[in-house]
């Protein structure tokens, strides 16, 4: 069970990276929505 204690910081770092990627993806989707809106008008 001790190995779980060693994996916790690694899992935390990966979760922070995933959240950063998610924020980046949301920004990119918003940008693409704006581009699509411009093309439709």
C-alpha positions in Angstrom: 0.0 0.0 0.0 2.9 2.4 0.4 3.4 2.6 -3.3 0.1 4.5 -3.5 1.7 7.3 -1.4 4.5 7.6 -4.0 2.1 7.7 -6.9 -0.1 10.4 -5.4 2.2 13.4 -6.4 2.6 12.0 -9.9 -1.2 11.7 -10.3 -1.6 15.2 -9.0 0.8 16.6 -11.6 -1.0 14.7 -14.3 -4.4 16.0 -13.2 -3.1 19.6 -13.2 -1.7 19.0 -16.7 -5.1 17.6 -17.8 -6.9 20.6 -16.4 -4.6 23.0 -18.3 -5.2 21.1 -21.5 -8.9 21.3 -20.9 -8.8 25.0 -20.5 -6.7 25.3 -23.6 -9.2 23.2 -25.5 -12.1 25.3 -24.3 -10.3 28.5 -25.6 -9.7 26.8 -28.9 -13.3 25.8 -29.3 -14.5 29.3 -28.5 -12.1 30.7 -31.1 -13.3 28.2 -33.7 -16.9 29.1 -32.9 -16.1 32.8 -33.5 -14.4 32.0 -36.8 -17.4 29.9 -37.9 -19.8 32.7 -36.9 -17.7 35.2 -39.1 -17.8 32.8 -42.0 -21.6 32.3 -41.7 -22.2 36.1 -41.9 
